[in-house]
Amino acid sequence: MKQNNLFHRAFIIALLACCALSLSAQKTDRDKKNADEALYTLLTSKHTPEKRTTTFQFQAKDLQATYDSNIFLISGTHFQIETLTNNFYVEKADDGAYQPVFHAKYPLESLVNLMLNLTHGDDRNIVIDQHLYGERKAIGPIPMANINELLAPTMQAYCNVTAIEGNVLKAILVYHQPKDDYIHMFIVETTTEELFKPSGTLKAQLYGNIPQSNLKNLFKKYRQP
């Protein structure tokens, strides 16, 4: 994880720089303001997370071995860079069934699964500092599951744990709208205590409605090792 910190920090800097460029270029554009306000309204709307099963069945070919004999990676796709993916993790139970990892022994895998809404994380909340057009607004606390349930119908989620520093975990959660080619980016931070505490609360900075036309050149630069 430490070996990749420089790359991950550069990646975040590139994204934040892009956000600044995007906002600067659209100071007189009502569309950006309206889009940010619509996102705020959506995330603050009254919504109760769905109750769902977290037991999964996979064919053997879907399971990729990890450092732990009971933990397997289910590989998905990536967005822009190879480390920003919708990969997730499952563990083999005593009865032979597979279920998403969510256990204090595996903080990285658990945070990934929570961000992708693959765990019983309905009692985990998130407080969001949204950077809107020309201002900032607080959202929450809201159920962590709300993010996925409100955005996933039209967007695709990708995430990456960028750093583990002591008991602090940092991550990026991106929702990409493929039709209009823009993203909502959450920069997430939590501690292991909050992650695994019943009704624990995570924190995030949200930069919404970032057009991908502004990102492509920056991603090309930061893809290099």
N, C-alpha and C positions, 0 to 999 in steps of 0.2 A: 504493500500500500504506500509506503514512504517513497519508493522509487518512482511512483507515478504522480506524486504530489505536484511536482513542477509542471508537468503536462496538464494536470487537472486545473491548477491555478491559472495557467495560461488560457485554458479553455474557458473558464469562467470570466476572466478578464475580457476575452474576445467577445463573449456574449453580452457582457455589460456595456462594453464600448459600442457594440451594435445597437443596444437599446438607446444609448445616448444619441447616436447618430440618427436613429429612427425618429426619436422624439424631436430632435432639433429640426429635422427636415420637414416635420409635419406640424409646426407650431400654429399654422393657420388652417389646418385641415380638420374640419369638424368630424370627419369619419373616424379619426383616431380617438377623439374625445368620446364620441358616441359608443364606439366599440369597447373602450375601457369601462365606461359606465354600465354597459350591458353585461360585461363580465362580472362586475361588482354586484349588480342586481341578481345575477344568476347564483353566485356563490353565497349570497346572503339570503336567498329565498328559503322558505320553510321546506325542509326536506328530511325525511326519516330514512336512514339506510335500510336496504333490503336485508332480510335474513336469508342466508343461503348455506348450503353445505360446503365444506372445505375438503372433502374427500375426492381424490382424483384417481383415475385409472389411466395408465399409459402402456403403450407397447414398449418392449424392451429396448428397441432401437431409439426411443425418445430420451432415454435416460443416459446422461453423461456422468461418469464418475468424478468425484471431487476428492479433496484431501481426507474426507471422512467416509468410511465405508457405508454409512447409513444415509448420507446426504447426496442427492443427485441434482444436477443442473438440467433444466429443460430449456434448450436453446431456442431462441426466437430470431428476431431480426434486429438490425441496428439502424440508427438515424444519424446521418452525417459523419459520425466518427464511430469506430468499432466498439468503444467502451460505453456508448450510450445505447442501451438495448432494452428489449422487453423480456430478456432471459429471467427465469425465476427458479426457485429451489424447492425441492420436495424431500421428505424423509420417509423412510420405510418403517412402518409401525410393526409391533410384535405380531399382529395378525396378517402381515404381508401387504396391507393396503398402503398407499402413498398419500401423503397429505402435505400441504405447504408448510415450510419451516417457519415456526415462530416460537423461539425459545431463547432465553438469556445466554445460553451457551453459544449461540450463533447470531450475534448482533448484526453483522453485515447482511447475511441472508434474510434475516427477519425484517430488516428495514426495507430491503428490496421488495419483499413480498407484500409488506404493508403499503408501500407506495403504489404498487400495481393492483391493490385491492384484492389480494388473493388469500387473506387471512380473516379470521374472526376479529377484525380490528375495529368493530363498531363502537367500542368504548374508548378508542384512542381518538383524541381531538387534535386540531391544529389551529393555531393562531396565525393569521396571514397579514403581512404588511404589504398592501398592494400599491405599486407605483403606477398611478394613473397619469393621464395626460395633464401635466402641470401641477399635480398634487399627490398626496398619499392618503390612503384610507385603511383603517383597521377592519379586518374581517374575523369574526369568531370570538371565542372558540366554536368551531363547527366539527362534526364528525369527520375524521380523515376519509372515510369511505365516500363522503359527499362529493369530493373532488372528482373521483373517477365516475361516479354514477351520474353527475351532472355534465361532465365533459366528454366521456367516452362514447356516447351515441353518435357523435360526429367527428371525433378526434382519436388519434392513436397515441398511447402512452409509452414513454421510454424513460429509463432512469439509470443512475450510476451513483454508487457511493464513492465520493471523491476523496474522503479522508476519515481516518479514525485516529483521533488524538486523545489518548487516555480514555476517558469515558464519554468523550464528545464525538458524535458522528455527523458528518456533513455529506450532503447529497444533492444531486440535481434531478428534478422531475420535469419532463418536457411533454406537453401535449401538442401534437402536430395535426393541423387541419390540412389534409392532402389536397382537397379540391381547390381551396383558395391559397394554399401554401403559406401559412403563417403558424406561429407557435405561441403557446403560453408557457413560460418558464418559471418554475418554483425552485428557489434555492433553499433547501431544507436543512435545518440543524436541530439536533436533539441530543439528549444524554441517554446512556443505557438505562438509568433509573426511570426516566420519563417514558422511554420506549416500552419497557416491560411492566410499568406500574399500571394497575387497573385505573382507567380514566386518565391516563397520562396525556400530556399535551406537548406536541411538537410545535416548532416555529418555522415560518417560511417567509422569504421575500418573493413577491410575485411581480413579474414583468410580463404583461400580456400583449397579445396582438402584434407580435414582432414579425414583420414580413421576411420571408426567407431570401428574397432577392438581396437583402442587406447582409445576410450571413455567409453566403457561399464563399466569397473571397477570403473572409476571415477563417472559415473552417479549413480551407485549402492550406493556409499558412500553418495552422496549429495541428494539422494532421501529421506534420513532419516530426520524427522522433527528436 
